[in-house]
Amino acid sequence: MEEKNTIQKNSYEYWNKAFGLLPRNEIITDDWLDSFAKEIEECQTPIIDLGCGDGNNTLYLLKKGKKVIPCDLTENAVRQMQLNFPEIERTEQFDMLEGLPFEDDFTDMVIADLCLHYFTEEDTLHILEDIKRILKPGGILFARVNSVRDTNHGAGEGLEVERHLFLTKDNRYKRFFDKEDIELFFRAWDILYLGEETMDRYKEEKVLWRIAARRGKTE
């Protein structure tokens, strides 16, 4: 438990330094959600943006006229959301390992962009179950996670503590997924879309998996 807490502390400190300095006019969005435009347009509940970071997806959704609740592990990221997006009514700062601060069946849509690949298998499954809990029956999770082919961003580097989960040089967890991993972690979901793609939002090309998964309507 002490080792786990240390890893989470290191992760918090790393990301808290990474966020909090970017003004709204410098936030870069990409088009990964464009193919889900119909589902986003039809969503009538506030959309949960987990691991909002600099606010890339929050900005995208606001431009679509949607209500968004940006959420992040770090104080600086959440403060940045409040400063850059004064029109937002609610933000949340929390560690996903400690549970999502939303009631059951809260929303029809959750975005989890590049924030689900920092945990052990047990914790990842627990987080996905908690996301399912806050989704209404038939609700959708849109997510992106690291691919095992993402060598520009550390795939295969460090001590492998679980299959495809590595301990980085600065003592943080970082997971990379292949198709088998996706099918394992999302076995309790209805997968609507799964594709391995590239993203050019960073200085170096990133390889990732894009996922759309639905909570079953009968759960």
Backbone torsions as a table, in degrees:
resi	resn	phi	psi	omega
1	MET	NA	-40.6	179.8
2	GLU	-62.2	-42.0	178.6
3	GLU	-62.9	-42.0	179.3
4	LYS	-62.2	-43.2	179.4
5	ASN	-64.2	-36.8	178.6
6	THR	-65.4	-41.9	179.0
7	ILE	-63.7	-41.6	177.9
8	GLN	-66.1	-38.1	177.5
9	LYS	-63.6	-43.7	178.1
10	ASN	-62.1	-40.6	179.1
11	SER	-63.6	-43.7	179.1
12	TYR	-59.8	-48.4	-176.9
13	GLU	-64.0	-38.8	179.5
14	TYR	-61.8	-50.9	-175.5
15	TRP	-76.7	-28.1	177.5
16	ASN	-65.8	-31.7	175.8
17	LYS	-75.2	-27.5	-174.7
18	ALA	-77.1	-26.5	-174.2
19	PHE	-114.4	162.0	172.5
20	GLY	110.5	1.6	-175.4
21	LEU	-119.5	-2.2	-171.6
22	LEU	-96.8	118.4	176.3
23	PRO	-71.9	159.1	-174.5
24	ARG	-55.4	-39.8	-175.6
25	ASN	-73.2	-4.6	177.8
26	GLU	-108.6	1.6	179.0
27	ILE	-72.6	129.8	-178.6
28	ILE	-101.1	126.2	174.7
29	THR	-106.5	157.0	172.4
30	ASP	-127.5	178.5	-165.9
31	ASP	-99.3	20.4	-172.3
32	TRP	-64.9	-23.2	-179.9
33	LEU	-92.1	-4.5	-176.1
34	ASP	-58.7	-38.0	-177.3
35	SER	-72.4	-8.0	176.2
36	PHE	-108.3	25.4	-174.1
37	ALA	-59.1	-38.2	-178.1
38	LYS	-64.2	-47.3	-179.6
39	GLU	-63.7	-40.4	179.3
40	ILE	-65.9	-44.0	179.7
41	GLU	-60.4	-37.9	-176.5
42	GLU	-80.9	-12.4	-177.9
43	CYS	-70.7	122.9	-177.7
44	GLN	-103.7	-9.0	179.6
45	THR	-96.9	161.4	172.1
46	PRO	-58.2	138.4	-179.8
47	ILE	-92.8	128.7	179.4
48	ILE	-84.2	122.2	177.2
49	ASP	-106.1	92.2	-179.0
50	LEU	-76.2	140.0	-179.4
51	GLY	59.3	50.5	-171.0
52	CYS	-63.8	-26.6	176.8
53	GLY	58.7	-124.3	180.0
54	ASP	-77.8	-9.4	177.5
55	GLY	96.9	22.1	-178.1
56	ASN	-56.8	-49.5	-177.4
57	ASN	-78.7	-32.0	175.4
58	THR	-59.4	-46.8	179.1
59	LEU	-61.7	-43.7	179.0
60	TYR	-57.3	-46.8	-176.3
61	LEU	-70.7	-36.4	176.9
62	LEU	-63.3	-38.5	177.7
63	LYS	-64.8	-23.2	176.7
64	LYS	-86.9	2.2	178.2
65	GLY	79.8	20.4	-177.4
66	LYS	-96.2	152.9	171.1
67	LYS	-82.7	134.2	-174.9
68	VAL	-131.4	142.5	171.3
69	ILE	-115.2	98.1	178.1
70	PRO	-71.8	136.4	-178.3
71	CYS	-133.0	143.2	177.2
72	ASP	-155.7	159.8	175.4
73	LEU	-68.1	-32.7	-166.6
74	THR	-102.9	148.9	178.4
75	GLU	-65.5	-42.0	-176.7
76	ASN	-65.5	-39.3	178.8
77	ALA	-63.3	-44.5	-178.6
78	VAL	-67.6	-39.8	177.0
79	ARG	-62.0	-39.5	178.0
80	GLN	-62.8	-39.4	177.5
81	MET	-61.3	-43.2	-177.9
82	GLN	-66.0	-36.5	179.7
83	LEU	-76.1	-42.4	-175.8
84	ASN	-79.1	-27.1	-175.4
85	PHE	-127.7	70.1	-178.2
86	PRO	-62.8	-16.0	178.7
87	GLU	-75.2	-14.2	-179.9
88	ILE	-75.6	133.8	-175.9
89	GLU	-86.4	-27.1	-173.8
90	ARG	-144.7	134.6	170.0
91	THR	-127.8	160.3	179.4
92	GLU	-140.1	133.6	172.7
93	GLN	-112.7	122.0	-179.4
94	PHE	-165.6	162.2	174.0
95	ASP	-94.0	121.7	-178.2
96	MET	-59.6	-24.2	177.8
97	LEU	-66.8	-20.2	-178.4
98	GLU	-98.7	5.0	176.5
99	GLY	103.3	151.2	179.5
100	LEU	-88.2	131.6	-173.6
101	PRO	-82.3	51.5	179.6
102	PHE	-135.0	148.1	-179.7
103	GLU	-74.7	167.2	177.2
104	ASP	-57.2	144.6	175.4
105	ASP	55.5	41.5	-174.1
106	PHE	-78.2	-37.7	-169.7
107	THR	-140.3	162.6	175.1
108	ASP	-93.8	-9.1	-173.5
109	MET	-153.1	135.0	174.6
110	VAL	-127.4	134.6	172.7
111	ILE	-106.3	129.0	176.7
112	ALA	-133.3	84.4	-172.9
113	ASP	-97.4	108.8	175.7
114	LEU	60.4	36.5	179.2
115	CYS	-129.3	2.8	-177.4
116	LEU	-103.7	8.3	-174.8
117	HIS	-113.2	36.8	-179.7
118	TYR	-124.5	24.0	-169.6
119	PHE	-137.9	160.8	173.5
120	THR	-66.3	166.9	178.2
121	GLU	-58.5	-46.4	-179.3
122	GLU	-59.7	-45.4	-178.1
123	ASP	-70.5	-36.5	178.2
124	THR	-62.1	-45.1	178.5
125	LEU	-63.6	-38.2	178.3
126	HIS	-64.0	-43.3	179.4
127	ILE	-64.0	-42.6	179.0
128	LEU	-63.6	-36.5	176.3
129	GLU	-66.7	-35.9	178.9
130	ASP	-70.4	-36.8	174.3
131	ILE	-61.8	-43.5	178.3
132	LYS	-60.6	-37.9	-179.7
133	ARG	-59.8	-41.3	-176.0
134	ILE	-83.8	-11.7	175.8
135	LEU	-80.4	141.6	171.6
136	LYS	-68.7	156.3	174.7
137	PRO	-52.7	128.3	-176.2
138	GLY	86.8	-2.2	179.6
139	GLY	-67.9	159.7	-171.3
140	ILE	-122.1	139.4	170.1
141	LEU	-107.4	125.2	170.9
142	PHE	-106.7	126.5	-174.8
143	ALA	-142.2	155.9	167.8
144	ARG	-132.6	139.9	-179.6
145	VAL	-137.6	159.0	179.1
146	ASN	-58.5	141.5	170.9
147	SER	-94.9	152.6	175.2
148	VAL	-64.4	-13.5	178.3
149	ARG	-95.0	9.1	-177.7
150	ASP	-84.8	60.9	-174.5
151	THR	-68.6	-23.6	177.2
152	ASN	-66.5	-19.7	-175.6
153	HIS	-124.9	32.1	166.7
154	GLY	100.7	6.2	179.9
155	ALA	-57.5	127.1	177.7
156	GLY	84.0	0.2	-177.8
157	GLU	-95.2	142.0	177.9
158	GLY	96.9	-174.4	-179.8
159	LEU	-82.7	123.5	179.7
160	GLU	-82.4	110.4	-175.9
161	VAL	-95.9	-23.2	170.4
162	GLU	-142.9	171.4	176.7
163	ARG	-57.1	115.9	176.8
164	HIS	68.4	11.6	173.2
165	LEU	-111.3	123.1	-173.8
166	PHE	-119.2	148.3	172.4
167	LEU	-95.6	117.7	-175.4
168	THR	-75.3	170.6	-179.6
169	LYS	-61.0	-30.9	178.9
170	ASP	-94.7	20.9	170.9
171	ASN	64.5	50.4	172.5
172	ARG	-127.2	156.7	174.2
173	TYR	-84.8	144.4	172.9
174	LYS	-148.7	121.0	-176.4
175	ARG	-105.6	147.7	175.1
176	PHE	-128.1	141.6	-170.0
177	PHE	-114.8	142.1	161.6
178	ASP	-109.2	-179.2	-176.2
179	LYS	-61.5	-38.8	179.5
180	GLU	-61.1	-39.8	177.7
181	ASP	-62.1	-46.2	-179.5
182	ILE	-57.9	-45.9	-177.9
183	GLU	-65.5	-33.0	176.7
184	LEU	-67.8	-53.1	-175.2
185	PHE	-68.2	-29.2	-177.2
186	PHE	-106.7	24.8	-177.5
187	ARG	-66.3	-21.7	179.8
188	ALA	-94.5	9.4	-179.3
189	TRP	-115.7	161.2	168.9
190	ASP	-92.8	108.5	-178.0
191	ILE	-80.1	119.2	-179.5
192	LEU	-91.6	-30.9	179.3
193	TYR	-153.2	140.5	174.6
194	LEU	-147.9	122.1	179.6
195	GLY	-150.9	141.5	175.0
196	GLU	-91.4	125.3	-170.8
197	GLU	-139.0	175.4	174.2
198	THR	-116.3	154.5	178.7
199	MET	-132.2	138.5	-178.2
200	ASP	-116.4	27.5	179.3
201	ARG	-73.6	-22.0	-180.0
202	TYR	-98.8	175.5	-179.9
203	LYS	-63.2	-37.3	177.5
204	GLU	-112.7	144.6	-178.9
205	GLU	-57.5	138.5	-179.9
206	LYS	-114.7	135.6	176.5
207	VAL	-103.6	130.3	-175.0
208	LEU	-149.4	170.4	173.4
209	TRP	-105.4	134.2	173.3
210	ARG	-105.6	131.6	-171.9
211	ILE	-131.4	136.9	166.5
212	ALA	-124.5	121.3	-175.9
213	ALA	-134.3	139.3	-175.8
214	ARG	-110.0	139.0	168.5
215	ARG	-73.7	131.8	-179.6
216	GLY	-58.9	142.2	-175.9
217	LYS	-74.0	-16.1	-177.3
218	THR	-99.9	2.5	-178.4
219	GLU	-75.2	NA	NA
